[in-house]
Amino acid sequence: MFGLSPTELMIVFVVFILLFGAKRLPEIAKGLGRGLKEFRSELKSLNEPLTKE
C-alpha cells in the first residue's frame, strides 16, 4: 500500500495520534470519508453524459 512497509505505516499512525490527538482522529476520518464520497459522486455525475453517448 503506497510502497510503505507495515513499520512505516505504524510510525505514520503514531505521528498522526501525536499531532491531532486520539479524540480528533475519528472526526478527521469522518470528514475525509464524507469528502471522498462527495468527490466520487461528482465524478460519477460528470461521467454519466460521456457514457450515454
N, C-alpha and C positions, 0 to 999 in steps of 0.2 A: 504494500500500500504506500504510494508516493515515494517508493525507494527508501523507506525508513525501516530500520530493524525494530524489533519489539522493545529493546532497551532505549532506543532514541524516542520512541513513542511515549514510554513511561516518563522520560525526562521532560518532554514537552508537556505532558499532562500535569506533572508536578509544578512546572513553571506557571501554567495556567491557574492552578489552585493558589499558588503564592501571589500571583498578580491580582486575581479577581476575588478570591475567597471562595470557600465551598458553598456558601449560600447563594452567591451570584451566578455560579455556573449553570444551574438549571434554567434561570431566566435568560441567560445568554443563548443557551442551546435552543430554547423555545423560540426566541426571536429569530435566530438563524434558520430554524426549521420553517417558520412562517414565511420568511423572506424567500427561501428556496422554493417553497410551494407556490408562492405568487409568481416567481420568475418562471417556473416550469409551465404554469397555466398561461402566462403571457406568450411564451414560446409556442405553445400548442395552438393558441388562437392566431398567431402570426403564420403558422404553417398550414392551417386549415384551408385558406384560399389557394395556396400553392398546390396542395394535394388534390383539390377538386378539379383543377384544370388539366 
